[in-house]
Amino acid sequence: MPTPETLADLVTPALVVDLPALDRNIATMARFFADGPCRLRPHLKAHKTPAIAARQLAAGSCVGLTCATVAEAEAVASLTGDILVANEIIGDAKWGRLAALARELRVTTAVDSRRGVEGLAAAAEAAGSRVGVLVDLDVGQGRCGVRPGEQALSLARLIAATPALELRGVMGYEGHVQPMRERAAREAAALDAMQALVSTAELLQAAGLPCPVVSAGGTGTFDISGRVPGITEIQAGSYALMDTDYGAVGVPFVPAFFVLGTVVSRPALDRIVLDCGHKSSTKDHGHPVIEGVAGASVTAFNDEHAVVAVPLDCTIAIGDRLRLRPSHTDPTVNLHDVFYVAEGDRIVDVWPITARGYPEHRGFGL
Ligand SMILES: Cc1ncc(COP(=O)(O)O)c(C=O)c1O
């Protein structure tokens, strides 16, 4: 297939990143963390794209990268000497891969169970590597994590007593706070969560345990949690691309990606149909927003179709192209193989979304 030169050349639906907007977001975040003491560890899960991670690292203020899976870590292992897998990794195959990676670079992961400690330690011993560990705390999200305080201390003691592992601190992702629209409510909830995290870090230190890393934060709380004394790094990811859900939160980042679609039908004056549905954009945080047509809104979403209500007098015709702004970055990006990189209407590059899906299942049966 010939390399597309402009947006008009793209086969739709196509995922497009707006390069100047992306770079602006990356620079805004890097500037915020430039003076420390807290630093940035951009999360790969939002874009799963090594080329974007490389730009984040090049912008400065970063201590390394955050990943959600071992496959993500493998995809960016050549870009940085320091990766945090901010998630519970369970299972022999994954422990083995993480331990192997730790032979090449500084690898840290989150743990919230004895099983997690023992499995990881066995893999590290077998690989002859040392894996760093953060005790994962549930600071209010109600997902993974031990309780702050004594429960965390007890797991930290176990990790510290395990030779193949290195206790490096604690993490507590305040995921429940990120989408809060009201700044005051977001601030109060984030500070509550950070209080639980920092006081647990102090508990570990008082017990003579090492706790150099205290990791938290996301796009909705980077400038709250990132200024709490004792928090050493922030794991924000969505800020680079920005979806419409985060757009409503009021953070200083601009929309930097869209799905390009084609109008395939206008069966009635008040309705158009685009060729992009569930296969090109998720709608778990709401339907995508249609750009450039005043009064247009998605009314139904199917596998291959977005049904859009339009004003009767709009001039959109079959074959026209429209931009959809998705409501949730991570799972939408996950649906695509590449980002088409645009400067205005020009396509200046194509970036593989290397860590999309489950890379370990690729190749079978081919
Ligand atoms: C553990 C963890 N840290 C950080 C993030 C990044 O947050 P955000 O996408 O709000 O920047 C996420 C996002 O889901 C996460 O699960």
PDBQT file of the ligand as one rigid body, heavy atoms in Angstrom, charges set to zero:
ROOT
HETATM    1  C1  LIG A 401      -1.995   2.291  38.073  1.00  0.00    +0.000 C 
HETATM    2  C2  LIG A 401      -2.215   3.452  37.141  1.00  0.00    +0.000 A 
HETATM    3  N1  LIG A 401      -1.360   4.494  37.198  1.00  0.00    +0.000 NA
HETATM    4  C3  LIG A 401      -1.499   5.553  36.392  1.00  0.00    +0.000 A 
HETATM    5  C4  LIG A 401      -2.508   5.614  35.431  1.00  0.00    +0.000 A 
HETATM    6  C5  LIG A 401      -2.543   6.784  34.478  1.00  0.00    +0.000 C 
HETATM    7  O1  LIG A 401      -3.580   7.603  34.690  1.00  0.00    +0.000 OA
HETATM    8  P1  LIG A 401      -4.128   8.645  33.639  1.00  0.00    +0.000 P 
HETATM    9  O2  LIG A 401      -4.590   7.894  32.454  1.00  0.00    +0.000 OA
HETATM   10  O3  LIG A 401      -5.195   9.285  34.394  1.00  0.00    +0.000 OA
HETATM   11  O4  LIG A 401      -3.054   9.587  33.312  1.00  0.00    +0.000 OA
HETATM   12  C6  LIG A 401      -3.438   4.572  35.362  1.00  0.00    +0.000 A 
HETATM   13  C7  LIG A 401      -4.551   4.652  34.417  1.00  0.00    +0.000 C 
HETATM   14  O5  LIG A 401      -5.456   3.889  34.345  1.00  0.00    +0.000 OA
HETATM   15  C8  LIG A 401      -3.273   3.451  36.222  1.00  0.00    +0.000 A 
HETATM   16  O6  LIG A 401      -4.121   2.407  36.177  1.00  0.00    +0.000 OA
ENDROOT
TORSDOF 0
